[in-house]
Amino acid sequence: MTKQIHIKNSKELLPGALCVLTSEEYELLLSWKIRVGESFTFTDEEGDYFRGRFVGKVNDRPSVKVIEKYGSPVESNIRITLFQCLPARERMELILEKAVELGISRIITFKSEKSISIEERDNKQKKSHKWPLVLLKAAKQCRRALIPELEYFDSFCNALSKVNADSGKILLSEKVGCKSFRETLLTLSEFKDISVMIGPEGGFSNHEIDMAVKTGFIPVNIGGRILRTETAAIAAISIIQYELGDLA
């Protein structure tokens, strides 16, 4: 579940105001590993975004001091889900970090016909247990108001089961005859939820592409060059945010 720090307060949240946290709000703050003196981004009941500092307990009650109110939303106006085929080596950590910085909402990793499984990857160098921490650190560093969801599936078919039926769906493919990425995005401008699928180096099999198309994915070409899987993921999210989101 996406972790977003939401603070309810009866007072107007002006710079310098002190907010007393409920037990639920405090538990969520702890899940973000926020330390005393550390600043973070949160929202209020109106959906506005603020920067606050955890000041510890005041009169034995956990409290946050408001630093400033943001003039514009921190989170994108669209929800992007990245379906990322599991890459080898250290590339997944880079993908996670940059996806968070670019405003991703959810990340689904999975094994495809041409990729390794998470067990095979961890047998060489166990790193997957650190992925939630990578997301957390990236979210705090770039002042996100939420930590994106992260799930892993052991097959392409199981990953497809997590696709939001009401989302615009794009699959990056190097195959000849695919539609233009940008032109396809323009036809999806009414969607507020976009699913983008990135394959392994070597691409998806024809069978996997057929399965994705039946689920509603549109195969698109990102250009004339062949990109590494981590480059494709970063480029795809950037293009979506530029054309439909808040990256300008």
N, C-alpha and C positions, 0 to 999 in steps of 0.2 A: 504494500500500500504506500502511496506517495506521502511522505512526511512533510507537512507544511505547518509552520509555527503560526498559530492564530491566537491572538490575545483579545479577549473581550474586556471592555472597560467602560464604566459609566461616565468617566470624565473625558473631556476633549483631549486628544493626544497631542499636546504641544511640546516643542523641544524643552527638555528639563523636567517634564512630568514624570512621576513615579507610578508604575503600574504594579499592583500586587497580583501575583500569579495564582491561579487555581492549582489544585494538585495535578490535574490532567495537563495543564499548560506546563507545569514544572517538569513533569515526567517527559514530555515531548522535548523540552529544552535539554534535558539530560541525554536523551537519545541522539541529539545532535552533538553531544560531547562539548557543549558550551561551558567554558570555565568562567569563574568570577573575573570580571574586568574585560571579558571578550565581547565584541559587538557582533550583531547578526541582523538579518532582515526578517520582518514579520508583517502580518496583515491584521487589520481590525475587522469589526463587524460590517463595515461599509465596503470592504474590499480594497481599501487604500493600503499602500505599502509604506513601511517605516523602517528606520534604522534605530536599533536600541542597544543598550549595553546591560549585561547581567551584572548587577551590583551585589549579588549574594542575598543574604537574609537581612531584612530590616524589621526590627521588632519580631524576630523569629519567623518572618514570612518572606518567601523568595520574591524578589522584586526586580523589575527592569526599568531603567531610565531611558526615556525617549531622547534620541540624538537629533533626528530630523525626519521629516516626512518627504518621501520622494515625489517629485513633480510629475512623474510618469510611471506606468506599471513596470515592475521588474520582470514579470513573467510575460511570455509571448501571448498574443491573442489567439494563437492556434496551438493545438496539442499534437506533438509529433511523436510517433512510436518508431523506433529504429529496430528492424528485424535484422540482426547481424549474425551472419554465419561465423562460427568460431574460428578465428585466425590462429596461426601458429606463432611461436616466439612471444615477444613482448608487446605485440601490436594491440592486444585487447585493452591493455591499460591506457594506451594513448587514445584509442577510440572512446573509451569511457570518459576520460578527462575532457577531451575536446567536445564530445557530445553534450556534456553537462554545461560547458561554457557557452555553447551555441543554443541552449534552451530546450533540450530534449525533455520529454515528459516520461517516457517509458522506453526501456531497452529489453528486447527479447533476444537472447543468444541461443544458437542451436547448432546441431550437427547436420551437415548435408552429405550428399554422396561423395563429394570430393574434399571434405574437410575431416579433421580429427575430432574426437570426442573430448569432453572436458576431462574424462578419466585419463585418456592418452596424453593430454597436455600436462596434467598434474603429475603424471608418472615421470615426466622429464624434468619438470620444475614446478612445484606446487605454488600456484599464485592465485587461483580463483577465490580462495577464502579472503583475499585482500580486496576484492573488487568493491564490496560495499564501502570500505574505507576510502577507496579512490573516489567514489561518487561523493561521499561526505566531504572530503577535503576540497574537491573541485567546487562543490556547491557553496561552501563557506568562502572560498577564495574569490569567487566571482559574484558574491552577494546574491545568490539565488534565494528565493523564498521557499523553495521546496527541494527535496532530494528525489530524483527520478526513481521510478520502480525498476527493478532488475530481476529477470527470471531466466532460467536455462531450461532447454528442452533437448531431449536426446534424439530427436528426429525432425525432419522437415515437416512432416505431416502434423506432428503435435504442435509445432510452432504455429502453423497455419490456423490451428484451432483457437489461438489467442487473438486473431485479427478482429478488430472492431468492424462489424458489418456496415456501420454507418460512416466509415472513414473513406477518404480518397486513398487509393492504393497504387503504389508505384514500385516496380521492380527494375533495378538497374541491370542492363544486359549489354554485352558487347556484340551480340549477334546482328547480322545485317538485316535491315528492314524494320528495325524498331523505330518507334515514334520519337520525336524530339522531346527531351526532358522539359524544356521551358514551355513548348507549345502544349504539352500534356498538362502541366501545372495550371495554365490559364483556363483549361476546361474544368479544373477542380477548385476554382476560386470560391465557390459557395461552401466548401467544406471547412469546418473548424477543427477537424481531426484528420491527420494525414499519417498513413503507414508507409514507410519506405523500407524496401528489402535489399540488402547487400549480400552478394555471394562471396565465395572463397576465390582465391586466385585460381584461374582456370574456369571460373563461372559455374553457373548451375547446369545440371543435366537437362536435356529436353523434357524428360519426364517431370522433373521438378517445376520447370517453367509452365508446363501444361497444367499441373496441379494448382499453381499460383494463379494462373489466368482464370481457371474455373472458380477460384475464390474471389475473383474480381480485380486482381492485380493487372496493371498495364505495363508491359515491358517497354522500357525507354532507354535511349542511348544518351550518354552524358557528353559525348564528343568523339573525335577521331582517335584519341590516344587511349591506350590501355592503362588503367589506374590500379595501383595496389589497393587491396581491400580497405585499409585504413584511410587512404586518400579518398577513395570513393565515398566512404561514409561521411567524412568531414565535408567534402564538396557537396554532397547531396543535401545534408542538413542546412548548409549555408545557403544554397540556392533556394530551398523551400522557404527558409526564413526571409530571404530577400524578396521573393516574389509574393508570398502570402502572409508572412509574419511581420516581425518587428525589427528586422535587420536592414538598416538603410544607411 
